[in-house]
Amino acid sequence: MIAVRDHLNRFGDATIAIVTFADPHRLAGYRAHLQIPFSILSDIDRAMYTLLGAGRGTARQIWSLATLRTYARLIRGGKRLHRPTEDINQLGADVVIGRNGRIRYLALPATPDSRPPISDLIEALD
C-alpha cells in the first residue's frame, strides 16, 4: 500500500481501497500513520481474505529473511518497533477488480514483504 501511495498518479482514475481485518475503530489511525489518501475497509471476519485464498503464514514465511532485513533497515533508520496489535500470521492479497466486477489480477504473496511490482497492478487496470 505504501508503494501504491507513492505511485498514485500512475493509477489514473482507478478507485483504490485497502481491506484489512483491523477493528473499524483503528482505521483512521492506520490511515494517518501510513499517510494514504484512499479508503480503508474492515473485514473483521476475513470473508474476503477467505474468498481470495489469502491463507495464514507459517513462522518461516512471516519471519522470512527479507522481512527480517526490512525490520533491521527500519531500526537502523531510527524507527522504533512496536508490539503487533493485529494477527501477524494473516497473509494478504493484491487484487485488481475491473469495472465489470471481475478479478483482473490476483497475487497471493507467500511472505508479507513479497508484493507484486506496481507495474503489474497498473497493467491489469481496465
DSSP file (Angstrom, degrees, kcal/mol; ACC not computed):
  #  RESIDUE AA STRUCTURE BP1 BP2  ACC     N-H-->O    O-->H-N    N-H-->O    O-->H-N    TCO  KAPPA ALPHA  PHI   PSI    X-CA   Y-CA   Z-CA
    1    1 A M     >        0   0    0      0, 0.0     4,-2.4     0, 0.0     5,-0.1   0.000 360.0 360.0 360.0 -30.1    0.0    0.0    0.0
    2    2 A I  H  >  +     0   0    0      2,-0.2     4,-2.6     1,-0.2     5,-0.2   0.917 360.0  49.9 -67.2 -42.3    2.9    2.3    0.6
    3    3 A A  H  > S+     0   0    0      2,-0.2     4,-0.8     1,-0.2    -1,-0.2   0.898 110.9  49.3 -63.2 -39.3    4.2    1.6   -3.0
    4    4 A V  H >4 S+     0   0    0      1,-0.2     3,-1.0     2,-0.2    -1,-0.2   0.937 111.0  50.1 -63.7 -45.6    0.7    2.3   -4.3
    5    5 A R  H >< S+     0   0    0     -4,-2.4     3,-1.2     1,-0.3    -2,-0.2   0.907 109.3  51.4 -56.8 -42.8    0.6    5.6   -2.4
    6    6 A D  H 3< S+     0   0    0     -4,-2.6    -1,-0.3     1,-0.3    -2,-0.2   0.635 119.2  35.7 -73.6 -13.3    4.0    6.5   -3.7
    7    7 A H  T X< S+     0   0    0     -3,-1.0     3,-2.0    -4,-0.8     4,-0.3   0.000  76.3 129.9-124.4  26.5    2.9    5.9   -7.4
    8    8 A L  G X   +     0   0    0     -3,-1.2     3,-1.9     1,-0.3     4,-0.2   0.829  65.8  62.4 -54.4 -38.4   -0.7    7.1   -7.1
    9    9 A N  G >  S+     0   0    0      1,-0.3     3,-0.8    -4,-0.2    -1,-0.3   0.738  95.7  61.8 -62.5 -21.7   -0.5    9.3  -10.1
   10   10 A R  G <  S+     0   0    0     -3,-2.0    -1,-0.3     1,-0.2    -2,-0.2   0.586  91.3  67.7 -79.5 -10.4    0.2    6.2  -12.3
   11   11 A F  G X  S-     0   0    0     -3,-1.9     3,-2.1    -4,-0.3    -1,-0.2   0.430  82.9-164.1 -91.9   0.8   -3.2    4.7  -11.4
   12   12 A G  T <   -     0   0    0     -3,-0.8    -1,-0.3     1,-0.3    -2,-0.0  -0.256  65.2 -16.6  56.9-130.7   -5.3    7.3  -13.2
   13   13 A D  T 3  S+     0   0    0      2,-0.1    -1,-0.3    -4,-0.0    -4,-0.0   0.216  96.7 135.6 -95.2  15.6   -8.9    7.4  -12.2
   14   14 A A    <   -     0   0    0     -3,-2.1     2,-0.6     1,-0.1    -3,-0.1  -0.318  57.5-124.0 -62.3 143.8   -8.9    3.9  -10.6
   15   15 A T        -     0   0    0     23,-0.0     2,-0.4     2,-0.0    -1,-0.1  -0.816  30.1-162.0 -88.0 126.0  -10.6    3.6   -7.2
   16   16 A I        +     0   0    0     -2,-0.6    23,-1.0     2,-0.0     2,-0.3  -0.917  15.1 167.1-115.0 135.1   -8.1    2.3   -4.7
   17   17 A A  E     -a   39   0A   0     -2,-0.4     2,-0.4    21,-0.2    23,-0.2  -0.991  25.0-142.1-143.8 150.6   -9.1    0.7   -1.4
   18   18 A I  E     -a   40   0A   0     21,-2.4    23,-3.4    -2,-0.3     2,-0.5  -0.930  12.6-155.7-110.0 136.7   -7.3   -1.3    1.3
   19   19 A V  E     +a   41   0A   0     -2,-0.4     2,-0.3    21,-0.2    23,-0.2  -0.967  21.6 167.2-113.0 127.6   -9.1   -4.2    3.0
   20   20 A T  E     -a   42   0A   0     21,-2.8    23,-3.6    -2,-0.5    26,-0.1  -0.865  42.3-132.3-131.6 165.1   -7.9   -5.1    6.5
   21   21 A F        +     0   0    0     -2,-0.3    21,-0.1    21,-0.2    66,-0.0   0.245  66.3 126.6-101.1  12.5   -9.2   -7.2    9.3
   22   22 A A  S    S-     0   0    0     19,-0.2    22,-0.1     1,-0.1    -2,-0.1  -0.264  75.7 -86.7 -67.2 154.7   -8.4   -4.5   11.9
   23   23 A D    >   -     0   0    0      1,-0.1     3,-2.5    20,-0.1     4,-0.5  -0.409  37.8-123.4 -58.8 133.1  -11.1   -3.2   14.2
   24   24 A P  G >  S+     0   0    0      0, 0.0     3,-1.0     0, 0.0     4,-0.4   0.779 109.3  64.6 -53.8 -28.7  -13.0   -0.4   12.5
   25   25 A H  G 3  S+     0   0    0      1,-0.2     4,-0.3     2,-0.1     3,-0.2   0.679 100.8  51.8 -68.7 -16.3  -12.2    2.0   15.3
   26   26 A R  G <> S+     0   0    0     -3,-2.5     4,-2.2     1,-0.1    -1,-0.2   0.537  83.9  89.7 -95.2  -8.0   -8.5    1.7   14.4
   27   27 A L  H <> S+     0   0    0     -3,-1.0     4,-2.8    -4,-0.5     5,-0.2   0.868  83.3  52.5 -63.9 -39.9   -8.8    2.5   10.7
   28   28 A A  H  > S+     0   0    0     -4,-0.4     4,-2.4     1,-0.2    -1,-0.2   0.926 112.9  45.3 -63.0 -43.6   -8.4    6.3   11.0
   29   29 A G  H  > S+     0   0    0     -4,-0.3     4,-2.7     2,-0.2    -1,-0.2   0.884 112.7  51.5 -65.2 -38.6   -5.2    5.9   12.9
   30   30 A Y  H  X S+     0   0    0     -4,-2.2     4,-2.1     2,-0.2    -2,-0.2   0.924 111.1  47.5 -62.2 -46.9   -4.0    3.3   10.5
   31   31 A R  H  X>S+     0   0    0     -4,-2.8     5,-1.6     1,-0.2     4,-0.9   0.906 114.1  46.7 -62.9 -43.6   -4.7    5.6    7.5
   32   32 A A  H  <5S+     0   0    0     -4,-2.4     3,-0.4     2,-0.2    -2,-0.2   0.913 110.7  52.4 -65.9 -43.4   -3.0    8.6    9.2
   33   33 A H  H  <5S+     0   0    0     -4,-2.7    -2,-0.2     1,-0.2    -1,-0.2   0.899 116.3  39.2 -60.4 -42.3    0.1    6.5   10.2
   34   34 A L  H  <5S-     0   0    0     -4,-2.1    -1,-0.2    -5,-0.2    -2,-0.2   0.567 102.8-134.9 -85.6  -9.3    0.5    5.2    6.6
   35   35 A Q  T  <5 +     0   0    0     -4,-0.9    -3,-0.2    -3,-0.4    -4,-0.1   0.934  46.3 159.0  54.4  51.9   -0.4    8.6    5.1
   36   36 A I      < -     0   0    0     -5,-1.6    -1,-0.2    -6,-0.1    -2,-0.1  -0.884  37.4-156.9-109.1 138.4   -2.6    7.1    2.5
   37   37 A P        +     0   0    0      0, 0.0     2,-0.2     0, 0.0    -1,-0.1   0.456  66.3  85.9 -90.8  -1.1   -5.3    9.1    0.7
   38   38 A F  S    S-     0   0    0      1,-0.1   -21,-0.2    -7,-0.1    -2,-0.1  -0.501  85.9 -80.1-102.2 171.5   -7.5    6.1   -0.3
   39   39 A S  E     -a   17   0A   0    -23,-1.0   -21,-2.4    -2,-0.2     2,-0.4  -0.269  31.7-156.0 -69.7 148.7  -10.2    4.2    1.6
   40   40 A I  E     -a   18   0A   0    -23,-0.2     2,-0.3   -21,-0.0   -21,-0.2  -0.998  11.5-167.1-124.7 127.0   -9.6    1.5    4.2
   41   41 A L  E     -a   19   0A   0    -23,-3.4   -21,-2.8    -2,-0.4     2,-0.5  -0.857  15.3-130.4-114.6 148.5  -12.3   -1.1    4.8
   42   42 A S  E     +a   20   0A   0     -2,-0.3     2,-0.3   -23,-0.2   -21,-0.2  -0.863  20.2 179.1-105.1 130.1  -12.6   -3.5    7.6
   43   43 A D    >   +     0   0    0    -23,-3.6     3,-2.0    -2,-0.5     6,-0.2  -0.653  11.6 170.4-123.2  69.2  -13.2   -7.3    7.0
   44   44 A I  T 3  S+     0   0    0     -2,-0.3    -1,-0.1     1,-0.3   -23,-0.1   0.854  78.4  45.6 -55.6 -41.5  -13.2   -8.4   10.7
   45   45 A D  T 3  S-     0   0    0     -3,-0.1    -1,-0.3     1,-0.0   -24,-0.1   0.472 107.1-128.5 -84.0   0.9  -14.4  -11.9    9.9
   46   46 A R    <>  +     0   0    0     -3,-2.0     4,-2.4   -26,-0.1     5,-0.2   0.784  56.2 149.0  60.9  32.8  -11.9  -12.2    6.9
   47   47 A A  H  > S+     0   0    0      1,-0.2     4,-2.7     2,-0.2     5,-0.1   0.911  73.6  46.2 -61.8 -43.1  -14.6  -13.2    4.4
   48   48 A M  H  > S+     0   0    0      2,-0.2     4,-2.4     1,-0.2     6,-0.2   0.905 110.2  53.3 -68.6 -39.9  -12.7  -11.5    1.6
   49   49 A Y  H  >>S+     0   0    0      2,-0.2     5,-2.5     1,-0.2     4,-1.0   0.933 112.7  45.2 -57.0 -46.0   -9.4  -13.0    2.7
   50   50 A T  H ><5S+     0   0    0     -4,-2.4     3,-0.6     1,-0.2    -2,-0.2   0.929 111.3  52.1 -64.1 -46.6  -11.0  -16.4    2.6
   51   51 A L  H 3<5S+     0   0    0     -4,-2.7    -1,-0.2     1,-0.2    -2,-0.2   0.878 113.0  45.0 -56.9 -40.4  -12.7  -15.8   -0.8
   52   52 A L  H 3<5S-     0   0    0     -4,-2.4    -1,-0.2    -5,-0.1    -2,-0.2   0.633 114.7-115.5 -81.1 -14.6   -9.4  -14.8   -2.3
   53   53 A G  T <<5 +     0   0    0     -4,-1.0     2,-1.0    -3,-0.6    -3,-0.2   0.690  56.2 159.2  87.2  19.1   -7.5  -17.6   -0.8
   54   54 A A      < -     0   0    0     -5,-2.5    -1,-0.2    -6,-0.2    39,-0.1  -0.669  23.4-172.2 -78.2 105.0   -5.2  -15.5    1.4
   55   55 A G        -     0   0    0     -2,-1.0    36,-2.5    37,-0.2     2,-0.4  -0.008  26.8 -84.1 -87.7-168.3   -4.1  -18.0    4.0
   56   56 A R  B     -B   90   0B   0     34,-0.2    34,-0.2     1,-0.0     2,-0.2  -0.835  43.1-127.4-102.0 138.9   -2.2  -17.8    7.2
   57   57 A G        -     0   0    0     32,-4.1     2,-0.1    -2,-0.4    54,-0.1  -0.508  14.4-122.4 -86.5 152.7    1.6  -17.9    7.0
   58   58 A T     >  -     0   0    0     -2,-0.2     4,-2.8     1,-0.1     5,-0.3  -0.371  36.7-100.2 -78.8 168.4    3.9  -20.1    8.9
   59   59 A A  H  > S+     0   0    0      1,-0.2     4,-2.7     2,-0.2    -1,-0.1   0.887 126.0  54.4 -57.9 -38.7    6.6  -18.7   11.2
   60   60 A R  H  4 S+     0   0    0      2,-0.2    -1,-0.2     1,-0.2     5,-0.1   0.877 111.1  44.4 -64.8 -37.6    9.1  -19.2    8.5
   61   61 A Q  H >4 S+     0   0    0     -3,-0.1     3,-1.0     1,-0.1    -2,-0.2   0.937 116.2  45.4 -70.5 -46.7    7.0  -17.3    6.0
   62   62 A I  H 3< S+     0   0    0     -4,-2.8     2,-0.2     1,-0.3    -2,-0.2   0.900 119.6  40.2 -66.4 -41.6    6.2  -14.4    8.3
   63   63 A W  T 3< S+     0   0    0     -4,-2.7    -1,-0.3    -5,-0.3    -2,-0.1  -0.297  85.7 158.4-104.2  48.0    9.8  -14.1    9.6
   64   64 A S    <>  -     0   0    0     -3,-1.0     4,-2.5    -2,-0.2     5,-0.2  -0.166  57.9-104.4 -64.7 164.2   11.5  -14.6    6.2
   65   65 A L  H  > S+     0   0    0      1,-0.2     4,-2.3     2,-0.2     5,-0.2   0.895 123.3  52.2 -58.5 -41.1   15.0  -13.3    5.7
   66   66 A A  H  > S+     0   0    0      2,-0.2     4,-2.1     1,-0.2    -1,-0.2   0.892 108.9  49.8 -64.2 -39.5   13.6  -10.4    3.6
   67   67 A T  H  > S+     0   0    0      2,-0.2     4,-2.3     1,-0.2    -2,-0.2   0.930 110.9  49.1 -64.3 -44.9   11.2   -9.4    6.4
   68   68 A L  H  X S+     0   0    0     -4,-2.5     4,-2.4     1,-0.2    -2,-0.2   0.884 109.9  52.0 -62.2 -38.4   14.0   -9.5    9.0
   69   69 A R  H  X S+     0   0    0     -4,-2.3     4,-2.6    -5,-0.2    -1,-0.2   0.898 107.5  52.8 -63.4 -39.8   16.1   -7.3    6.7
   70   70 A T  H  X S+     0   0    0     -4,-2.1     4,-2.2     2,-0.2    -2,-0.2   0.938 110.7  46.2 -61.3 -46.8   13.3   -4.8    6.4
   71   71 A Y  H  X S+     0   0    0     -4,-2.3     4,-2.5     1,-0.2    -2,-0.2   0.901 111.6  51.7 -63.4 -40.5   13.0   -4.6   10.2
   72   72 A A  H  X S+     0   0    0     -4,-2.4     4,-2.6     1,-0.2    -1,-0.2   0.912 109.6  50.1 -61.8 -42.1   16.7   -4.2   10.6
   73   73 A R  H  X S+     0   0    0     -4,-2.6     4,-1.6     2,-0.2    -1,-0.2   0.902 110.8  49.7 -63.2 -41.3   16.7   -1.4    8.0
   74   74 A L  H  <>S+     0   0    0     -4,-2.2     5,-2.6     2,-0.2    -2,-0.2   0.919 111.7  47.8 -63.6 -43.7   13.9    0.4    9.9
   75   75 A I  H ><5S+     0   0    0     -4,-2.5     3,-1.9     1,-0.2    -2,-0.2   0.924 110.6  51.0 -64.2 -44.7   15.7    0.1   13.2
   76   76 A R  H 3<5S+     0   0    0     -4,-2.6    -1,-0.2     1,-0.3    -2,-0.2   0.833 106.5  57.0 -60.5 -31.1   19.0    1.3   11.7
   77   77 A G  T 3<5S-     0   0    0     -4,-1.6    -1,-0.3    -5,-0.2    -2,-0.2   0.392 127.1 -99.7 -82.3   3.9   17.0    4.3   10.3
   78   78 A G  T < 5S+     0   0    0     -3,-1.9    -3,-0.2     1,-0.3     2,-0.2   0.492  73.0 145.5  95.3   3.3   15.8    5.2   13.8
   79   79 A K      < -     0   0    0     -5,-2.6     2,-0.5    -6,-0.2    -1,-0.3  -0.516  42.7-138.0 -75.5 141.2   12.3    3.6   13.8
   80   80 A R        -     0   0    0     -2,-0.2     2,-0.3     0, 0.0    -1,-0.0  -0.874  17.1-137.0 -97.1 129.5   11.0    2.2   17.0
   81   81 A L        -     0   0    0     -2,-0.5     2,-0.3   -10,-0.0   -10,-0.0  -0.619  17.4-154.9 -85.3 145.7    9.2   -1.1   16.6
   82   82 A H        -     0   0    0     -2,-0.3     3,-0.1     1,-0.0    -1,-0.0  -0.865  28.9 -92.2-119.3 153.4    6.0   -1.7   18.5
   83   83 A R        -     0   0    0     -2,-0.3    -1,-0.0     1,-0.1     0, 0.0  -0.396  55.0-100.5 -60.4 135.6    4.4   -4.9   19.6
   84   84 A P        -     0   0    0      0, 0.0    -1,-0.1     0, 0.0     4,-0.0  -0.267  30.3-169.3 -60.0 144.6    1.9   -6.0   16.9
   85   85 A T        +     0   0    0     -3,-0.1     2,-0.2     2,-0.1    -2,-0.1   0.429  69.5  51.4-110.5  -4.9   -1.8   -5.3   17.6
   86   86 A E  S    S-     0   0    0    -64,-0.1     2,-0.8     4,-0.0   -64,-0.0  -0.707 104.2 -74.2-124.3 175.7   -3.1   -7.5   14.8
   87   87 A D    >   -     0   0    0     -2,-0.2     3,-0.9     1,-0.2   -66,-0.1  -0.626  39.8-168.4 -73.3 107.5   -2.7  -11.1   13.7
   88   88 A I  T 3  S+     0   0    0     -2,-0.8    -1,-0.2     1,-0.2   -31,-0.1   0.625  78.9  66.1 -77.0 -11.6    0.8  -11.1   12.0
   89   89 A N  T 3  S+     0   0    0    -33,-0.1   -32,-4.1     2,-0.1     2,-0.6   0.593  73.3 104.0 -86.5 -10.3    0.2  -14.6   10.5
   90   90 A Q  B <   -B   56   0B   0     -3,-0.9   -34,-0.2   -34,-0.2     2,-0.2  -0.612  63.7-148.2 -75.3 119.1   -2.5  -13.5    8.1
   91   91 A L        -     0   0    0    -36,-2.5     2,-0.1    -2,-0.6    19,-0.1  -0.534  14.3-137.7 -83.0 155.2   -1.1  -13.2    4.6
   92   92 A G        -     0   0    0     -2,-0.2     2,-0.3    19,-0.1   -37,-0.2  -0.180   5.3-137.7-101.3-168.0   -2.5  -10.6    2.3
   93   93 A A        -     0   0    0     15,-0.2     2,-0.5   -39,-0.1    15,-0.2  -0.984   5.9-143.2-150.1 150.7   -3.5  -10.4   -1.3
   94   94 A D  E     +C  107   0C   0     13,-2.4    13,-2.4    -2,-0.3     2,-0.4  -0.987  31.5 177.9-118.1 121.9   -3.1   -7.8   -4.1
   95   95 A V  E     -C  106   0C   0     -2,-0.5     2,-0.5    11,-0.2    11,-0.2  -0.965  25.1-163.2-132.3 138.9   -6.2   -7.6   -6.3
   96   96 A V  E     -C  105   0C   0      9,-2.2     8,-3.1    -2,-0.4     9,-1.5  -0.991  15.3-164.7-117.4 122.3   -7.3   -5.5   -9.2
   97   97 A I  E     -C  103   0C   0     -2,-0.5     6,-0.2     6,-0.2    29,-0.2  -0.925  16.0-132.0-108.8 128.0  -11.0   -5.7   -9.9
   98   98 A G    >   -     0   0    0      4,-3.0     3,-2.2    -2,-0.5    27,-0.1  -0.147  29.4 -98.8 -72.5 169.7  -12.3   -4.5  -13.2
   99   99 A R  T 3  S+     0   0    0      1,-0.3    -1,-0.1     2,-0.1    26,-0.0   0.742 124.1  60.9 -60.6 -23.6  -15.2   -2.1  -13.8
  100  100 A N  T 3  S-     0   0    0      2,-0.2    -1,-0.3     1,-0.0     3,-0.1   0.427 119.7-109.6 -84.6   1.5  -17.3   -5.2  -14.5
  101  101 A G  S <  S+     0   0    0     -3,-2.2     2,-0.3     1,-0.3    -2,-0.1   0.473  78.2 126.1  86.1   2.3  -16.7   -6.5  -11.0
  102  102 A R        -     0   0    0      1,-0.1    -4,-3.0     2,-0.0     2,-0.4  -0.687  69.0-104.6 -95.6 148.3  -14.4   -9.4  -12.1
  103  103 A I  E     +C   97   0C   0     -2,-0.3    -6,-0.2    -6,-0.2     3,-0.1  -0.560  36.4 175.2 -70.9 124.2  -11.0  -10.0  -10.8
  104  104 A R  E    S+     0   0C   0     -8,-3.1     2,-0.3    -2,-0.4    -7,-0.2   0.632  70.3  15.7-100.9 -21.5   -8.4   -9.0  -13.4
  105  105 A Y  E     +C   96   0C   0     -9,-1.5    -9,-2.2     2,-0.0     2,-0.4  -0.971  60.9 178.8-155.5 135.7   -5.3   -9.6  -11.3
  106  106 A L  E     -C   95   0C   0     -2,-0.3     2,-0.4   -11,-0.2   -11,-0.2  -0.962   0.7-179.6-143.3 123.8   -4.7  -11.6   -8.1
  107  107 A A  E     -C   94   0C   0    -13,-2.4   -13,-2.4    -2,-0.4    -2,-0.0  -0.991   8.9-166.8-121.8 130.5   -1.4  -12.1   -6.3
  108  108 A L        -     0   0    0     -2,-0.4   -15,-0.2   -15,-0.2     7,-0.1  -0.821  21.3-146.4-115.3  88.2   -1.2  -14.1   -3.1
  109  109 A P        -     0   0    0      0, 0.0   -17,-0.1     0, 0.0     6,-0.1  -0.225   7.7-145.3 -59.2 140.8    2.3  -13.3   -1.7
  110  110 A A  S    S+     0   0    0      4,-0.1     5,-0.1   -19,-0.1   -19,-0.0   0.658  86.1  28.6 -80.2 -17.8    4.0  -16.1    0.2
  111  111 A T  S >  S-     0   0    0      3,-0.2     3,-1.2   -54,-0.1   -49,-0.1  -0.944  88.6-109.3-138.0 159.4    5.6  -13.7    2.7
  112  112 A P  T 3  S+     0   0    0      0, 0.0   -50,-0.1     0, 0.0   -49,-0.0   0.779 117.0  46.6 -60.8 -26.2    4.5  -10.3    4.0
  113  113 A D  T 3  S+     0   0    0      1,-0.1     2,-1.3   -51,-0.1   -51,-0.0   0.505  86.7  92.4 -96.7  -4.8    7.2   -8.5    2.1
  114  114 A S    <   +     0   0    0     -3,-1.2    -3,-0.2     0, 0.0    -1,-0.1  -0.678  53.5 160.2 -95.3  87.5    6.8  -10.1   -1.3
  115  115 A R        -     0   0    0     -2,-1.3     3,-0.1    -6,-0.1    -7,-0.0  -0.729  42.8-101.9-104.0 154.0    4.4   -7.8   -3.1
  116  116 A P        -     0   0    0      0, 0.0    -1,-0.1     0, 0.0     2,-0.0  -0.324  47.3 -88.9 -71.1 158.1    3.9   -7.6   -6.9
  117  117 A P    >>  -     0   0    0      0, 0.0     4,-1.2     0, 0.0     3,-1.1  -0.378  31.0-123.0 -63.7 144.5    5.5   -4.8   -8.9
  118  118 A I  H 3> S+     0   0    0      1,-0.3     4,-2.5     2,-0.2     5,-0.2   0.859 111.9  64.1 -54.9 -36.6    3.4   -1.7   -9.2
  119  119 A S  H 3> S+     0   0    0      1,-0.2     4,-2.4     2,-0.2    -1,-0.3   0.847  98.1  54.5 -60.5 -33.4    3.6   -2.1  -13.0
  120  120 A D  H <> S+     0   0    0     -3,-1.1     4,-1.2     2,-0.2    -1,-0.2   0.909 109.6  46.8 -65.5 -41.3    1.7   -5.4  -12.8
  121  121 A L  H  < S+     0   0    0     -4,-1.2     4,-0.4     2,-0.2     3,-0.3   0.921 114.1  47.1 -65.5 -44.3   -1.1   -3.7  -10.9
  122  122 A I  H >< S+     0   0    0     -4,-2.5     3,-1.3     1,-0.2    -2,-0.2   0.901 108.6  54.9 -65.7 -41.2   -1.3   -0.8  -13.3
  123  123 A E  H 3< S+     0   0    0     -4,-2.4    -1,-0.2     1,-0.3    -2,-0.2   0.809 103.7  56.7 -61.5 -29.9   -1.1   -3.1  -16.3
  124  124 A A  T 3< S+     0   0    0     -4,-1.2    -1,-0.3    -3,-0.3    -2,-0.2   0.568  83.1 111.1 -80.9  -9.0   -4.2   -5.0  -15.0
  125  125 A L    <         0   0    0     -3,-1.3   -27,-0.1    -4,-0.4    -3,-0.0  -0.284 360.0 360.0 -64.7 151.5   -6.4   -1.9  -14.9
  126  126 A D              0   0    0    -29,-0.2    -1,-0.2     0, 0.0    -3,-0.1   0.475 360.0 360.0 -62.2 360.0   -9.3   -1.5  -17.3
